[in-house]
Each structure stands twice: as structure tokens, then as C-alpha cells.
């Protein structure tokens, strides 16, 4: 059993009042709070280790480089990737997907196809639209049903020898649906397509084993796994990363430069131009270590209890409509109450010290599919409690009585 009290004590941001009420933070899908050891790692880096990496012979530069590279090894292990050089540090998932899609805009040919799912975040749609525009490839959409579950028969029918890339999230940020990514990879590989899995919402909630899934690319954002903003990690299979053209040019990503010709650095540096977010990279290790100290299986079990409790309790509110009712869900519950605009409920919840996200959650096509303007989304982390869910339910009831 994990002690939630002990866990909460490690998060200074949770211990504050908002509008006179103890904070109930249920916007973890947007970003999680940070445990003290992550905050300390950032402070320690700037207080002691601060130096540029991979370039100095001096002591501090070595220290900073070692700390940054130790983090890469932690991510490699966490993903169960084979090689350290298959882990590319990015700013986050948006950059990771742009990095891959930008490369594909040069690899794709006219008439080839890219599949995205109907429940993608904009950051796993727009870069592929751009890649298709630039290459003449065609973007196709894997549909979902009214529960927010991908239509696997339609997926099988969409896959063909022209399919080069399937880009799908592991867990939907707007619906909480867990997608069958392993099966999707198997099916894609049968037609020779590659798969990019956007693991932004999976990172804090489930095991990531890129070998077991057989993902070609997999990415997470540090700030959603209790780590800093401005850092993320992209896994890519070695042979694919070697084929993929570099995303940005500059220092660090080169082997030799002359005005006539530049040769690129080996992996992973080929994709890491310029001075990165060193402090963020260093601290990411502490965030992943923190998750592993608690144990992702413990996190999963506890968060499932929270999610089930939230569904049960919210269902007692008359006029409650859940958006996304997949059997396999994690991390978030999205809902509407009668015809009340989600924003109005969100504003009242805020005044009660309860932080949720309202709106389209950067997934406008999901809202269009359900023919709604947006939802109220409560998204959970391992530090949330059933008492906080009770506060949410009371808050929604109060908002409803004020607005109807
Ligand atoms: N993919 C998914 C599934 C996401 O949920 C998000 C962020 C991203 C990609 C982009 O990640 P970033 O770190 O590069 O911004 N999702 C959310 C959200 O649900 N609320 O705020 C941000």
C-alpha cells in the first residue's frame, strides 16, 4: 500500500489555498506538480553544476554532461529501449512529433498515406498535415465509436501498402481511452507501415515498454511525468533514426562543417542541435526515479480506484453526461452537465479552489465528433484523493444549482 499522505507531503505546490480553499488540483493531464526531489535537482544544477554540456574539457562541463547523460540512461531503461542513442531529448511531445513528421515530409512520396486517429491531440495531427502538404501524401483518419473507442475494423481496412505511418496516442487526453497500441503496431507492420505513439498521457499512468509494444517511435513530455517543462524524450528504433533526416541544423548535431558540405553527428546528437534544456534534462531523471520508487503498478492500481470512484460519484449528479466511455480508460474523466457550458462550471469550480480543464483540450476533432463545444475534464495524478473527488462532485452540484 502506498501512503498518499506521504506522497502529498513531497509536493509543495499542493499545500496551498486558492480563493480561500485548499487547492484541489485535477488538471494533471495538462501538467503535473513536481515532487521536492525534482525541484531540488533543478536548484542543485543551477547552484553547482551549471555548465554547457558535451563541449568543455573542464570539470563542471563534465559534471553537467554526466548528469544529463545519466538521465538519458534512466529514460532508456524506463522505455526498455535497447540503445542509449535511441533516446532523443526534445522540448516535449509537440517537438518530438514535429521532429519525426518533419523528417517524414522528406521521406514520404506523393500518394502515400499517413493515418492518424480520430482522438488525437492537435500536436499529433497538425505536423502530419504539414508533412502531407509538403510531400503530396494523404492524411486519413481512423474513426472511433460513440464510446470513444477506435474502430479496429476500420483501421484494418485503412491499412494498405501505401500506408507509411500510423500516428496514434497511447491514451487520449480528451477521453481517457487507452488505445490497443501493441495490436495497432502489429497490424501496421504487416503492411510495412511505421507507428509513432504519442505517450504524453501514458507516461504518468502506465508501463512503457517499446520492445513489447514494438513501437517505431514513442514520445513523452517531462512535465506530465512529474518532471520539468521544456524537456521530453523521443524513442526511435535505431535504423529508423539513421534514415530520418535531421530536424534542426546548428551546433552539436554536426560531425564536420565546411561551406561546401556538412556531415551530421551520430545518434542521438544528430537530432539535438543547440544548447538544450540541461537543467530539465538532469531533473527528468529524478522525476522518473520518483515514479519508479512508488512503482508504476502501485500508481496504476490506485489511480484506477480514483477513476472508478470519480465515475461513480459524478454519475449521481442529475444530467451528467460522460464523454468517452471506453472500458479501458486511464487518467481522466471528461463530462458535461445538461446543456450548461463547460466553461461556466469550470469558473465556479475555480472559485472553490478546484482546478479542472474546460474546453476542447486541443482535440477539436473529438469535440466535433461528439457535437459538443468542449468538456469539463478532471485528470488525476497519484497524489489525488477520494476526498478531493468528493469536493469536485460537491462543486459541480453547486455550479449546477447556480447555473440552472
Ligand atoms: N499529445 C497528447 C496526447 C497530449 O495530451 C499533449 C498535451 C500533447 C501531445 C502535447 O504535449 P506538450 O508537452 O508538447 O504540450 N496535452 C495537454 C492537455 O491535455 N492539456 O494541456 C496540455
Boltz pocket constraint, residues with backbone or C-beta under 6 A from the ligand:
constraints:
  - pocket:
      binder: B
      contacts: [[A, 29], [A, 30], [A, 31], [A, 91], [A, 92], [A, 93], [A, 94], [A, 95], [A, 121], [A, 123], [A, 124], [A, 169], [A, 171], [A, 172], [A, 173], [A, 174], [A, 198], [A, 200], [A, 201], [A, 221], [A, 357], [A, 361], [A, 362]]
      max_distance: 6.0
